[in-house]
Amino acid sequence: MQKYFQYLNQYYDKIYVLSVEAAAARRESFAQRFKGLEYSFFFGADKNKFTIEEKKKKNIFSAELTRKHHRYGKTMKPGEIA
């Protein structure tokens, strides 16, 4: 795998891995499995640390727009928003 990681390291300027602060064990497992890959963790929103109402008030999320643009007219769950 090291050979392939080197190809990726040379090809990409930056490699980001999306994670959340609470997933420390998962990041450690990732680090062990992907030794040799040059990456940075990017911390996204944790669905357990916000409410949909908060995101609506800040104009970050709109259930109406989500339904309008979803092919089956569905809204998004907190994990999908995060």
Backbone torsions as a table, in degrees:
resi	resn	phi	psi	omega
1	MET	NA	-29.3	-178.2
2	GLN	-56.0	-39.1	179.1
3	LYS	-60.0	-44.0	-179.8
4	TYR	-69.5	-37.4	177.4
5	PHE	-63.1	-37.4	179.2
6	GLN	-65.4	-38.6	175.1
7	TYR	-59.8	-45.4	179.7
8	LEU	-64.6	-42.7	178.9
9	ASN	-60.9	-37.7	-179.5
10	GLN	-76.3	-34.7	-174.7
11	TYR	-76.2	-43.6	-175.0
12	TYR	-96.9	139.7	175.0
13	ASP	-67.8	-41.8	-179.5
14	LYS	-143.4	144.9	173.4
15	ILE	-123.6	123.0	179.1
16	TYR	-112.4	140.5	176.1
17	VAL	-117.3	119.2	-179.2
18	LEU	-76.3	132.6	179.7
19	SER	-149.5	178.3	172.3
20	VAL	-125.6	153.9	-176.8
21	GLU	-53.8	-37.8	-175.0
22	ALA	-71.1	-11.5	-173.8
23	ALA	-95.9	47.0	-177.6
24	ALA	-60.4	-42.4	-179.3
25	ALA	-64.9	-38.0	179.0
26	ARG	-66.8	-39.4	177.8
27	ARG	-65.8	-39.1	178.0
28	GLU	-64.0	-42.6	177.4
29	SER	-62.4	-42.3	178.2
30	PHE	-61.2	-45.1	-178.9
31	ALA	-59.8	-39.8	178.8
32	GLN	-67.9	-42.2	-175.7
33	ARG	-73.1	-30.8	-174.9
34	PHE	-112.8	35.6	175.6
35	LYS	-58.7	131.5	-178.9
36	GLY	103.0	-18.8	176.2
37	LEU	-86.8	131.2	179.9
38	GLU	-93.2	111.9	-174.2
39	TYR	-146.8	167.3	172.5
40	SER	-130.2	143.9	174.8
41	PHE	-81.6	137.4	174.6
42	PHE	-115.3	121.0	-176.5
43	PHE	-90.1	118.5	178.5
44	GLY	-93.8	-174.8	179.0
45	ALA	-72.7	141.5	177.7
46	ASP	-98.1	119.5	-176.9
47	LYS	-58.8	-20.3	180.0
48	ASN	-85.4	-3.3	-176.2
49	LYS	-117.3	16.7	174.1
50	PHE	-151.5	164.9	175.0
51	THR	-117.7	157.3	178.1
52	ILE	-62.6	-36.5	179.2
53	GLU	-61.1	-40.5	177.1
54	GLU	-60.4	-43.6	-178.6
55	LYS	-68.4	-34.0	176.4
56	LYS	-66.0	-44.2	-179.0
57	LYS	-62.1	-33.1	-179.8
58	LYS	-89.5	6.1	-177.9
59	ASN	59.3	32.6	176.7
60	ILE	-91.7	-28.3	-176.8
61	PHE	-136.8	140.3	175.6
62	SER	-133.7	114.7	178.7
63	ALA	-63.3	-35.7	-179.5
64	GLU	-63.7	-47.1	179.2
65	LEU	-66.1	-36.9	178.9
66	THR	-61.9	-47.1	179.0
67	ARG	-62.6	-40.8	-178.5
68	LYS	-61.2	-37.8	-174.6
69	HIS	-96.2	-6.1	177.3
70	HIS	-86.2	135.4	-175.0
71	ARG	-63.1	-21.5	177.3
72	TYR	-110.2	9.5	177.4
73	GLY	72.1	27.6	-178.5
74	LYS	-94.8	155.6	172.8
75	THR	-93.0	-174.8	-177.6
76	MET	-108.8	149.8	174.6
77	LYS	-87.3	161.8	-179.2
78	PRO	-53.5	-40.5	179.7
79	GLY	-64.6	-32.7	178.2
80	GLU	-73.9	-36.0	178.0
81	ILE	-67.0	-43.4	-178.6
82	ALA	-60.5	NA	NA
